[in-house]
Amino acid sequence: MTVPSPFRGAMRLPAIAAPMFLVSGPALVIATCQAGVAGTFPALNARTPEQLDDWLAEIDTALAAARAAVPSAPVSPYGINLILHPSNPRVAPDLALIGQHQVPFVITSLGHPALPLT
């Protein structure tokens, strides 16, 4: 299996920090990525789509600054856990933000990705 380009040369360890409910957020994701391990968080830890947008912008800005400050240091990509269960009314707006921010990878859970998002 080929290693996806966002991960090549960007990780100290081939590991992903699990998205932990109510624990994972921007500070943990940023620190994890700066340590060379892919950081993740559940989209629903951000209580609103507006907060999710803010969190993604904060992560994007911090990781870009870390890459610029020390270009030779591995700064891992980050990901987001998107709950696809039909009871989650935020699937569509959160997915739109994930695309807008070009989140490097998405972990899905509790649902089927082929289900309609409306």
Buried (B, 14 or more C-beta within 10 A) or exposed (E): EEEEEBBEEBBEEEEBBBBBEEEBBBEBBBEBBBBBBBBBBBBBBBEEBEEBBEBBBBBBEBBEEBBEEEEEEBBBBBBBBBBBEEEBEBBEBBBEBBEEBEBBBBBEEEBEEEEEEE
